[in-house]
Amino acid sequence: MSETELNDRAQHLLKTLVEKYIEGGQPVGSQALARDSGLKVSPATIRNVLSDLESMGFISSPHTSAGRVPTDLGYRLFVDSLLTVQPLQNNVICQLKAQLEADDDTQELVQTASSLLSSITNLAGIVTIPRHGDIAFRHIEFMSLSENSILVVIVMNENEVHNRIISTQRSFNRSELEQAANYLNENFAGKDLQSVKQAMLDELHETKNRADELMSTAIDLASQALNSESNEGDYILDGEINLMNYAEMSDVDKLRMIFEAFNKKRDVLHLFDQVIKSEGVQIFIGEESGYKVFGDCSVISSPYQVDGDIVGVLGVIGPTRMAYNKVIPIVDVTAKLLGAALNQQK
């Protein structure tokens, strides 16, 4: 069914019902619609229209109330045809832009974007780590933090800095760490990351056979750090605890399954893979996501670009009863600003 099958009055009443339900979270009755819709029709006429909308699958009647609530189909019609999106005010855009500083490294920018999405919308914010076609290894440094802990500073591409802390079986002095870093920088700088990883695996096997302690140590330390450098297939999640604030998502079993899906990441990443192949804001309502665990959720997402290429996706996940008119522009603008900040890094 679509809006073409509904007359103007039915569309107006559906729009009013969805807006009131999003605002209050309670089933909406015919008297409330008669009062708030602005239509000069009787409650009986409104009841007839609501009955038609229910038979068409746009609304439903909870067992405990005489009022109606939107179905996923009703939300879809509302979002596609009846929604009035509120553009972000300039001060909000400036606030977002100030937070997404190009001086921050990629990991910090992604974390900030996820936190901003979560805090502004009061939903769960998700940003995938940028996917680069070729990631170039530039430089590596090792610094001892404690007896068996080393800070590894890795520079990728031009100025993309990543910090990793690794644990070691024995302690290393400053001279050993400098020699290890020098060896790696001399032999691997400028090569793409995947070939560096493979070359290190090959050389690690050979150097152990030759008992070359310096090379073996250097490659072993770098391998630990680089193996955790998994830009492919990962995301930063922030604010999942916000979902507990919504009555319709307060069921412990539902929340547990959603949190498990967040932890396993596979389903979320597969859903976002559909977005990375598209342009603009994409909205999945309820079971449209294809995953039962998100059956009571909506996902509003958008790809973000670097140098004109889509490298990642960001978005929010929350209950289907969310303020679409406010959340959609926040997701859209944040995607554009994140892409702009990443572009300025280059």
N, C-alpha and C positions, 0 to 999 in steps of 0.2 A: 504494500500500500504506500501511497505517496501523498504529498500535499495537493496534487492535482485532483484527488478524489475527495478532498475536503473543501467545503465552502469557506468563505472568509470568516464567518462566525465560528465555525468549528475550529479553524486554525487559531483564531484569537483566544478562544477558551482553552485550547490545549496549551498555548504559550503562557497564558496566565496561570494555569494549573502547575505547569513545570516550574515556573519562576517562584511561585508561592511554596511549592514543595522543597525546592532547593534552599529557599530562605529559611523555612521553619522546620523542615524534617518531619512534618505531620501530614497525614492524608488530608486531602482538600475536599470539602463538601460543596454541594451545589449552592448553599446559602452564601458561603464565603466567596464563591465565584460570582454570584449575582451582585454581591456588594463591591467586589474589587475589579471586575472585568471592565466596567464602564459601559456595558451593553444594556440597552433598555429592553430587556426581555424578562419574562417571568421565570421563577425558579423551576417551574414545570418544564418550560422549554429547555432550560439548561440541563435538567435531568435527562431529557430525551437526547440531547446532543452528547452528553457524557455516556449514555448507554450505547450510542452509535460508536463513539470513540473506543469504548471498551470492547465492543464486538469486533472492531477492526484491529484490536491488539495494541493500541497506543497507550492505554491506561489499564489499570487493574484495581480491584477492590480487595484490600486486606481483610482477612476474616474478622478482625477485631474492630473494624471501623466501617462506617457508612461512607467515608470519604474515599477518594481515589488517589493513586500514586502513578507516576509515569512508569512505563515498561522500557526495556532497552530500545524497542522500536520507537516508542514515543520520544525518548531522548535523542535518537538518531534523527528523527524528523525535526525536532526542535533545533538541534545543532546545525543541520544542513540548510534549513530554510527559514526558521523563525527567530533565530538568535541574533541579538544586536550586540556586537562585540564592542567593548569599551576600550578605546585606544589608551595606551599608557600616558600618564602625565609626564611632562618634560622633567620634572624633579625626580620622578622615579627612574626614568631612563638615565639621568645623570648619576643617580646613586648607584645603579647597576654598573655603569661604565667605570665609575671611580673604583669600584671593588675589583673589577676585572682588569688589573694592571698588566700591561705587556711585559713589565720588568720581572714579574713572577715566572718561574719555570712552568713547564707544561703540566706537571702533576699538581702544582699549587693552583693553577688556573682551573683545572678540571674540578678539584676539590672545592674551590670557591664557588664555581658555577652551580655545583650540586647543592651546596649549603644555601646559596641565594634562592634557588628554586624552592627548596624546602621551607625556608623561613618566611618567604613572601607569600607562598600559597598555603602554608600549613598542611602540606601533603608530603609524600616521599619524593625526593629529587634524585634523579639518576642521570649521570653523564658518562658515556663510554669514553675510554682512553682513545686518543686519536690513532687512526690506522694510517701509517705511512707506507707507501709502496716500497721505498728503499730507505732504511735507517742506517746512516753512516756512523761508524765508530770513529771518534775523533781523539779522545784523550782519556786517560784513567789515572787516578791517584789513590794511594792507600795511606790511611792515617790510623795509628794505634789509639784505641779508646781505653782499653783495659788489657789485662793479661791475655785474654782469649777473645777479644772483640775488636773488629777493625771497621772503620768507616771507609766506604769505597765511594769516590766521586767519579761519575762517568759523564762525559760530554758526548752527546749525540748530535748529528747533523751540524748546524753552525754553532748554536749556543744553547742547546737543550740539555740542561744539567739534571742529573738524577743522583740521588744519594741513597746508598744501601748500607746497612750494617750487617756484617756476616760474623759468624762464630768460627773459631779455628781450634784445631786440636792442640796447638802449642802457641807460645808467644813469639812474636817477631819484633826485632829491633828496627829502628828507623832506617838504618842502612839497607837491611834486607828488603824492606818495603819499597824504598826508592829504586833499588836495582830491579825489583820485580816490575814496577811501573815503567821504568825506562825500557826494559826489554819489550813489554807489551806495546808501548807507544811507538817504538822503532819498527816493530814487525807487523802491526795490525792497523795503525792509524790510516784513515781514509777508505777502509774497506767496508762493505755493507755488513750489517750486524749478523745476518744469518750465516754468511760465509765465514765470518770471524768465529762464530760459535763452532761451526763444523771444523775449521782449521785447528782450533784449540783442542777439540776432542781428539783429532788425529795426532797432533803433536804431543798431547798428554800421554797417549799410549806409547809413542816413540821415546819420549824423554824418560819415562819410567824404565823402559828397557835399557836406556843408556845411562841411567842413574844420574842424570843431569839435574842437580838439586835446584839451581836457580830457575831454570826454565820450568821445571815441574811445579815449583812453588808458585811462580807467577801465573801459570795457566790455571792451576788449581784455585787460587784466590779469585782470579777473574771469572772463571766458570761459575763459581758460586754466585757472584754478583750478577753476571749477565743472564743466568738461568732464571733469575727472579725478574728480569727485565722483559715482562710479557705484555707488550703493548697490544698484541692481538687478543681479542676475546676477553676483555675485562671492562669493568665500570666502577665508578665511585657512587656509592649510595649514601644518602643523608636524609634523616628525618623520618625513617620508617616508623618510629615510635609515635609520630603524629597520627597514624591511622587509628590508634587506640582511642582517639578523642571523638570518633564518630560512632553514634549508637548502632548504626546498621552494620558496623564492622567490629563490634565488641565481642562477638562470639569467639571464645578462646580457640576452638578448633580451626576456625577460618583464619584467624590471625597466625596461628602456628604454621598452617600450610603456606600462607603467603610469605612469612618470614623464611621458611625453608626454601621456597622458590627463589627468594632474594639471595640466600646463601649459596644455593647450587648454581645460580646464574644462567644456566642453560636456556631455560624458557624465556627469560627476559631478553637475553641476547638474540635468540631466534626471532622474537617479536621485533626487536629493534633492527634486525637485519632487513626486515620488510620496509622499514622507514628509510634506511640508508640508500635504498634504490629509488627513492621518490624525491619530490621537491615540496617544500613548504610544510606546514603543520599537518600532522596526521593524527586522527582520533580513533581510538578503539573503545567501544562501549560494551561492557559486559562480555558476553561470550564471543564477540567479534574478534577478540584477541586469539581465539583458538585454544585457549587453555582454561580448563575448568576452575583452576585455583584463582583466576582473575575474573570469575563470573560475576562478582558483585562490584567490580572495579572498572574505572575508566582510565585509559592511558592517553595522555596528550603529549605528543612528541614532535621533534623537528630535527632534521639533519643540520650539521654545521660544517662550514667549508674553510679550507685553507688553500690559497692560490687557485680558487675556482673549483677545487676538487672536494667532494664530500669525504670527510675523514672520520666522522663520528656522528653520534646521535645523542640528544639530551631530551629530557622530558620529566613528567611527574606521573605518579600513580596514586590514585585515591578512590574514594567511593564514587559510584555513578552519580550520586547527588553532590556534585561539585559546582562551583561558580564558573561555568565554562566561559562566560563573557569576560571574566577577569583573568582566568588562568591561561587561555589561548594566547593573548598578546604577550603575557609574561614569558611564556615558552618561546614564542617567536622572536622577541627582542633579545632574550638571553642567548639564543642560538647565534644570532647575528653578531652580538657583541663578543661572544667567546671566539668566534671565527676571526673577527677583526683583531682581537688581542693576540691570537696565535699568529696571524699574518704579520703583525708588527715585530714579532720575535725574529723573523727570518732576515 
